[in-house]
Amino acid sequence: MSTPNAFKEQPIPPWKRAVLKVGSSLLATDRGGLSTRYALGLADFITACHAAGREVVLVSSGAVAAGRMLLKGHSSEDISSAPRQAMAALGQTQTIALWQRMFDRPLAQVLLTHDDLRNRRRYLNARATLRELLTHGVLPVVNENDTVAVDELTLGDNDNLAAIVAALIGADVLLIATDIEGLYTGNPRTDPNATPLDEIAEITPEIMHMASGAGSALGTGGMRTKLEAAAKAAAAGIETILFNGRDSDVMRLLSRDILRGTRLRTSASRLQARKYWLRHVPAEPGHIHIDTGAVRALSRGGASLLPKGVLGAAGDFQRGDMVEIVAGDPGALKVIARGITQYGAAEIQRIAGAHTRDIGQLLGYSYGETVIHRDDLVMHDDGRAPQVTGTATPVAERSTSEIRNRR
């Protein structure tokens, strides 16, 4: 029966790829170690998603809680750096083993730190790894690398890590499983007048104030960190769903795209948010010069930039840098697009004009068949693209005859 303080059932938008964050309160026992009590329902949900052709990345806490039981002589109050890192090292294998027991498909452990995600090249490598795992039907299980992270490099909590991973892989939705039904106007455990918030259009300071800062005895953050994560996801055009991962009925409804919890909307589409960032992030000095065929493919077909359409490169940019793409005669080059390059200037110079199948032979390795993937590329809005200025040191562009010979 419905009660005044109950969340209503509501449909959620269709999705193809999701990040599911599961906190320690759903996995750890009061005595230490891990339990499958609530993990089974979450695993059934993931299995149903896979059966429907959907992709899921699991961000799982629990390593420190699992390791605490194995590291003798440390109480639950001991959260200093070295013991916590030792607990994480011990508990990571326990966490992966817990999840692997519940799936027939292979799992892959992915440990990340802030340094991995703020460094452009590591960011690209992490994204490529996660996407490759999803392509092969593997369930990635992500956690912060507490074993090596130091205070100034930690992501802080797995809620925020989940939001960053959602943006990293281009997820459609961020799912956060918690131990309460959703977001209330107050703390429902202490405030009898707290009322449920089924939907939030925007995370305002007033909304943040409603969330208590403290989490459970086993977690590192409460509802406030979940709202911080939702705000990060919203900035990337990703909606967030908060729900009770302990409620089997809620889990069954969620498998049918029905939510009984809180839906945090975003005003921007994922594509709009991504394109806005690509347009405004500063570019490195230099450029990639492309031919007329590549210009047509990028502007009309929404294609990725392949080495065959590249004439040359200028500057000293590296893999992962934002670079401008230019076209035209050498004396009158115009910027027609910009994007995050998969190869450095020197590497592009070696593969310019080549077929994608020859990249590995020419370089001795390959970061993929694209110089700039279409997801990392944005065209200028109109035909009045700016003319290239400055004198970026060229990486001697290949002659037209040399490029023809290479093809």
Phi, psi and omega per residue, in radians:
M1 nan 2.441 -3.140
S2 -1.264 2.470 3.083
T3 -2.131 2.783 -3.118
P4 -1.004 -0.510 -3.098
N5 -1.759 0.370 -3.140
A6 -1.724 2.578 3.055
F7 -1.353 2.475 3.120
K8 -1.482 2.796 3.054
E9 -1.464 2.370 -3.132
Q10 -2.553 2.563 3.114
P11 -1.284 2.626 3.016
I12 -1.973 2.668 -3.085
P13 -1.103 2.646 3.083
P14 -1.038 2.547 3.119
W15 -2.514 2.730 -3.132
K16 -1.962 -0.639 -3.082
R17 -2.332 2.329 -3.094
A18 -2.402 2.689 2.912
V19 -1.876 2.211 3.116
L20 -1.934 2.064 3.109
K21 -1.763 2.226 3.132
V22 -2.097 2.152 -3.073
G23 -1.558 2.966 -3.120
S24 -1.065 -0.566 -3.087
S25 -1.126 -0.302 3.123
L26 -1.675 -0.153 -3.052
L27 -2.093 -0.589 -3.007
A28 -1.546 2.618 3.070
T29 -1.679 2.836 3.127
D30 -1.122 -0.493 -3.103
R31 -1.577 0.001 -3.069
G32 1.763 2.789 -3.087
G33 1.473 -3.069 -3.040
L34 -2.068 2.694 -3.136
S35 -2.289 2.589 3.098
T36 -1.593 0.092 -3.019
R37 -0.915 -0.890 -3.137
Y38 -1.734 -0.374 -3.133
A39 -1.117 -0.535 -3.129
L40 -1.080 -0.776 3.119
G41 -1.127 -0.668 3.106
L42 -1.181 -0.683 3.103
A43 -1.137 -0.698 3.092
D44 -1.074 -0.679 3.105
F45 -1.096 -0.801 3.136
I46 -1.089 -0.722 3.120
T47 -1.074 -0.726 3.104
A48 -1.113 -0.660 3.100
C49 -1.107 -0.792 3.115
H50 -1.064 -0.704 -3.140
A51 -1.123 -0.480 3.120
A52 -1.536 0.113 3.114
G53 1.421 0.339 3.141
R54 -1.697 2.781 3.140
E55 -1.933 2.421 -3.130
V56 -2.322 2.337 2.930
V57 -1.915 2.196 -3.093
L58 -1.712 2.122 3.012
V59 -1.802 1.907 -2.971
S60 -2.041 2.223 2.953
S61 -1.478 -3.020 3.048
G62 1.975 -0.262 -3.058
A63 -1.133 -0.792 -3.114
V64 -1.150 -0.731 3.117
A65 -1.087 -0.697 3.120
A66 -1.203 -0.706 -3.122
G67 -1.229 -0.498 -3.131
R68 -1.047 -0.632 -3.133
M69 -1.197 -0.509 -3.074
L70 -1.583 -0.395 -3.118
L71 -1.631 1.742 -3.035
K72 -1.257 2.589 3.050
G73 1.594 0.079 3.128
H74 -2.157 2.248 -3.130
S75 -1.466 2.973 3.131
S76 -1.175 -0.308 3.131
E77 -1.455 -0.200 -3.090
D78 -1.405 1.828 -3.115
I79 -2.121 0.332 3.099
S80 -1.147 2.842 -2.917
S81 -1.052 -0.974 -3.036
A82 -1.090 -0.847 3.092
P83 -1.062 -0.695 -3.140
R84 -1.106 -0.730 3.125
Q85 -1.164 -0.634 3.086
A86 -1.164 -0.719 3.092
M87 -1.070 -0.739 3.131
A88 -1.081 -0.741 -3.138
A89 -1.079 -0.739 3.112
L90 -1.213 -0.674 -3.008
G91 -1.439 -0.315 -3.124
Q92 -1.038 -0.774 -3.123
T93 -1.166 -0.605 3.115
Q94 -1.150 -0.705 -3.132
T95 -1.141 -0.804 3.128
I96 -1.107 -0.725 3.137
A97 -1.089 -0.676 3.107
L98 -1.022 -0.853 -3.100
W99 -1.245 -0.675 -3.087
Q100 -1.093 -0.555 3.132
R101 -1.093 -0.357 -3.022
M102 -1.782 0.055 -3.105
F103 -2.307 2.521 3.034
D104 -1.450 -0.489 -3.110
R105 -1.401 2.783 3.127
P106 -1.248 2.624 3.053
L107 -1.971 2.659 3.070
A108 -2.271 2.276 3.100
Q109 -1.523 2.261 3.114
V110 -2.201 2.005 -3.137
L111 -1.857 2.246 -3.051
L112 -2.226 2.641 2.962
T113 -2.176 2.935 3.099
H114 -0.999 -0.675 -3.107
D115 -1.079 -0.558 3.105
D116 -1.158 -0.552 -2.988
L117 -1.720 -0.283 3.083
R118 -1.647 -0.272 3.051
N119 -1.520 2.144 -2.986
R120 -1.052 -0.720 -3.109
R121 -1.204 -0.725 3.091
R122 -1.166 -0.629 3.085
Y123 -1.014 -0.846 3.131
L124 -1.100 -0.704 -3.141
N125 -1.148 -0.722 3.122
A126 -1.121 -0.752 3.133
R127 -1.118 -0.772 -3.133
A128 -1.090 -0.685 3.136
T129 -1.131 -0.825 -3.119
L130 -1.114 -0.749 3.131
R131 -1.129 -0.659 3.128
E132 -1.158 -0.708 3.104
L133 -1.079 -0.754 3.129
L134 -1.132 -0.667 3.128
T135 -1.040 -0.588 -3.095
H136 -1.670 0.240 3.053
G137 1.315 0.313 3.128
V138 -1.527 2.541 3.049
L139 -1.642 1.864 3.076
P140 -1.298 2.324 3.066
V141 -1.989 1.945 -2.999
V142 -1.827 2.486 3.011
N143 -2.609 2.784 3.021
E144 -1.238 2.459 -3.108
N145 -1.414 1.297 -3.118
D146 -1.063 -0.388 -3.068
T147 -1.140 -0.599 -3.077
V148 -2.054 -0.253 -3.087
A149 -1.165 2.511 3.031
V150 -1.970 2.929 -2.956
D151 -0.909 -0.778 -3.036
E152 -1.355 -0.113 -3.110
L153 -2.004 -0.034 -3.095
T154 -1.313 2.643 3.091
L155 -1.409 -0.276 2.987
G156 1.736 -0.755 3.132
D157 -2.948 2.817 -3.069
N158 -1.358 -0.261 3.018
D159 -1.110 -0.889 3.138
N160 -1.190 -0.623 3.063
L161 -1.047 -0.733 -3.139
A162 -1.083 -0.690 3.118
A163 -1.135 -0.709 3.135
I164 -1.161 -0.714 3.110
V165 -1.143 -0.659 3.113
A166 -1.044 -0.757 3.093
A167 -1.207 -0.639 -3.109
L168 -1.036 -0.754 -3.049
I169 -1.729 0.015 -3.116
G170 1.207 0.807 -3.141
A171 -1.217 2.693 3.070
D172 -1.469 -0.487 -3.071
V173 -2.680 2.592 3.028
L174 -1.894 2.098 -3.133
L175 -1.851 2.122 -3.137
I176 -2.031 1.943 3.102
A177 -1.538 2.165 -3.110
T178 -2.208 -3.039 -3.102
D179 -1.827 0.196 2.967
I180 -2.254 2.972 -2.949
E181 -1.210 -0.461 -3.091
G182 2.853 -2.693 -3.116
L183 -1.643 2.338 3.107
Y184 -2.028 2.940 3.069
T185 -1.243 -0.232 3.085
G186 -2.703 -3.057 3.119
N187 -1.369 1.933 -3.056
P188 -1.140 -0.303 -3.141
R189 -1.369 -0.371 -3.104
T190 -2.168 -0.287 -3.092
D191 -2.011 1.865 -3.119
P192 -1.182 -0.288 3.140
N193 -1.631 0.038 3.131
A194 -1.126 2.283 -3.123
T195 -1.994 2.592 -3.091
P196 -1.281 2.582 3.050
L197 -1.970 1.784 -3.097
D198 -1.220 -0.552 -3.046
E199 -2.594 2.452 3.099
I200 -2.243 2.132 -3.117
A201 -1.385 -0.550 -3.091
E202 -2.674 2.435 3.123
I203 -1.519 1.770 -3.106
T204 -1.711 2.935 3.048
P205 -0.986 -0.593 3.123
E206 -1.149 -0.692 3.094
I207 -1.137 -0.749 3.121
M208 -1.067 -0.626 -3.111
H209 -1.160 -0.480 3.132
M210 -1.179 -0.436 -3.035
A211 -1.497 2.311 3.085
S212 -1.325 2.627 -3.109
G213 -1.432 -0.413 -3.056
A214 -1.548 2.523 3.080
G215 -1.847 -2.807 3.109
S216 -1.291 3.018 3.124
A217 -1.131 -0.356 -3.060
L218 -1.760 -0.263 -3.078
G219 -1.731 3.015 3.118
T220 -1.812 -0.119 -3.111
G221 -2.762 2.788 3.139
G222 -1.862 -2.555 -3.080
M223 -1.180 -0.460 -3.126
R224 -1.088 -0.754 3.127
T225 -1.144 -0.509 3.103
K226 -1.224 -0.637 3.069
L227 -1.228 -0.648 3.059
E228 -1.060 -0.726 3.113
A229 -1.136 -0.728 3.118
A230 -1.095 -0.637 3.109
A231 -1.146 -0.714 3.086
K232 -1.107 -0.755 3.132
A233 -1.126 -0.715 -3.138
A234 -1.079 -0.665 3.114
A235 -1.089 -0.437 3.096
A236 -1.663 0.140 3.120
G237 1.379 0.444 -3.075
I238 -2.035 2.246 3.077
E239 -1.381 2.709 3.122
T240 -2.099 2.428 3.099
I241 -2.056 2.126 3.055
L242 -1.815 2.304 -3.102
F243 -2.669 2.873 -3.131
N244 -1.504 1.879 -3.126
G245 -1.330 -0.074 3.098
R246 -1.604 -0.198 -3.048
D247 -1.681 1.945 -3.095
S248 -1.108 -0.590 3.101
D249 -1.145 -0.720 3.099
V250 -1.068 -0.714 -3.134
M251 -1.152 -0.709 3.127
R252 -1.155 -0.710 3.091
L253 -1.091 -0.727 -3.105
L254 -1.105 -0.560 3.082
S255 -1.128 -0.374 3.108
R256 -1.796 0.304 3.132
D257 1.103 0.613 3.052
I258 -2.100 2.230 -3.079
L259 -1.845 2.367 2.882
R260 -2.153 1.508 -3.044
G261 3.109 -2.577 -3.106
T262 -2.010 2.280 3.063
R263 -1.848 2.117 3.123
L264 -1.842 1.917 -3.040
R265 -1.397 2.966 3.009
T266 -2.273 2.508 -3.117
S267 -1.466 -0.274 -3.107
A268 -1.917 2.521 3.010
S269 -1.304 2.780 3.117
R270 -1.034 -0.713 -3.138
L271 -1.154 -0.743 3.127
Q272 -1.067 -0.774 -3.133
A273 -1.114 -0.747 -3.130
R274 -1.157 -0.802 -3.119
K275 -1.141 -0.648 3.116
Y276 -1.074 -0.785 3.134
W277 -1.101 -0.760 -3.136
L278 -1.091 -0.612 -3.123
R279 -1.243 -0.514 -2.936
H280 -1.930 -0.229 3.095
V281 -1.209 2.398 -3.108
P282 -1.058 2.468 3.116
A283 -1.646 2.651 3.060
E284 -1.315 2.673 3.056
P285 -1.031 2.478 -3.132
G286 1.952 -3.116 -3.124
H287 -2.853 2.951 2.998
I288 -1.975 2.175 -3.109
H289 -1.664 2.183 -3.091
I290 -2.095 2.835 -3.118
D291 -1.580 3.078 -3.057
T292 -1.157 -0.570 3.100
G293 -1.119 -0.709 3.104
A294 -1.175 -0.637 3.094
V295 -1.039 -0.800 3.130
R296 -1.094 -0.767 -3.104
A297 -1.104 -0.696 -3.124
L298 -1.259 -0.741 -3.014
S299 -1.427 -0.530 -3.059
R300 -1.824 -0.630 -3.026
G301 -1.800 -0.064 -3.104
G302 1.086 0.621 -3.048
A303 -1.505 2.895 2.967
S304 -1.417 2.781 3.086
L305 -1.501 2.074 -3.141
L306 -1.783 2.734 -3.115
P307 -1.070 -0.459 -3.102
K308 -1.083 -0.522 -3.133
G309 -1.581 0.071 -3.092
V310 -1.639 2.324 3.089
L311 -1.669 -0.544 -3.126
G312 3.061 -3.042 -3.113
A313 -2.518 2.689 3.072
A314 -2.342 2.556 -3.140
G315 1.801 -2.967 -3.095
D316 -2.295 0.645 -3.104
F317 -1.276 2.812 -3.073
Q318 -2.089 2.923 3.042
R319 -0.927 2.305 -3.136
G320 1.645 -0.111 3.131
D321 -1.432 2.663 2.977
M322 -1.407 2.194 -3.037
V323 -2.322 2.513 3.060
E324 -1.460 2.534 3.121
I325 -1.906 2.218 -3.040
V326 -2.133 2.802 3.102
A327 -2.551 2.856 3.121
G328 1.959 -3.092 3.107
D329 -1.209 2.622 -3.096
P330 -0.917 -0.563 -3.119
G331 -1.474 -0.141 -3.089
A332 -2.518 0.953 -3.137
L333 -1.268 2.466 3.081
K334 -2.169 2.454 3.095
V335 -1.322 2.123 -3.133
I336 -1.967 -0.258 -3.133
A337 -2.888 3.067 3.050
R338 -2.656 2.722 -3.130
G339 -3.036 3.064 3.136
I340 -1.588 2.089 -3.037
T341 -1.464 2.476 3.087
Q342 -1.497 -0.208 -3.098
Y343 -2.352 2.620 3.065
G344 -1.318 2.941 -3.079
A345 -1.018 -0.788 -3.127
A346 -1.120 -0.655 3.114
E347 -1.189 -0.733 3.120
I348 -1.071 -0.667 -3.141
Q349 -1.084 -0.588 -3.114
R350 -1.355 -0.482 -3.099
I351 -1.835 0.006 -3.110
A352 -0.992 2.264 3.115
G353 1.444 -0.060 -3.063
A354 -1.558 2.819 3.002
H355 -1.316 2.655 -3.110
T356 -1.061 -0.564 -3.110
R357 -1.172 -0.260 -3.086
D358 -1.678 -0.037 -3.071
I359 -1.034 -0.846 -3.115
G360 -1.052 -0.674 -3.136
Q361 -1.221 -0.674 -3.092
L362 -1.294 -0.636 -3.087
L363 -1.760 -0.401 -3.016
G364 1.555 -0.006 3.122
Y365 -2.866 2.998 3.130
S366 -2.585 2.399 3.007
Y367 -1.749 0.226 -3.113
G368 2.119 2.991 -3.002
E369 -1.461 -0.190 -3.093
T370 -1.809 2.501 2.960
V371 -1.327 -0.804 3.003
I372 -2.380 2.129 3.139
H373 -1.286 2.602 -3.089
R374 -1.048 -0.487 3.108
D375 -1.231 -0.335 -3.113
D376 -1.887 0.334 -3.018
L377 -2.271 2.471 3.097
V378 -2.410 2.375 3.106
M379 -1.478 2.735 2.987
H380 -1.215 2.635 -2.971
D381 -1.141 -0.550 -3.055
D382 -2.445 -3.063 -3.103
G383 -1.410 -0.055 -3.128
R384 -1.635 0.920 -3.119
A385 -1.124 2.514 -3.100
P386 -1.153 2.604 3.088
Q387 -1.434 2.509 -3.113
V388 -1.173 2.290 3.091
T389 -2.124 2.977 3.123
G390 1.489 3.063 -3.075
T391 -2.280 1.114 3.095
A392 -1.059 2.343 -3.118
T393 -1.096 2.064 -3.080
P394 -1.295 2.599 2.923
V395 -1.656 1.460 -2.932
A396 -0.142 1.809 -3.086
E397 -1.154 2.463 -3.094
R398 -1.247 2.583 3.097
S399 -1.251 2.762 -3.140
T400 -1.054 -0.700 -3.120
S401 -1.147 -0.665 3.129
E402 -1.143 -0.680 3.133
I403 -1.142 -0.732 3.120
R404 -1.066 -0.711 -3.126
N405 -1.139 -0.619 3.137
R406 -1.171 -0.585 -3.115
R407 -1.274 nan nan
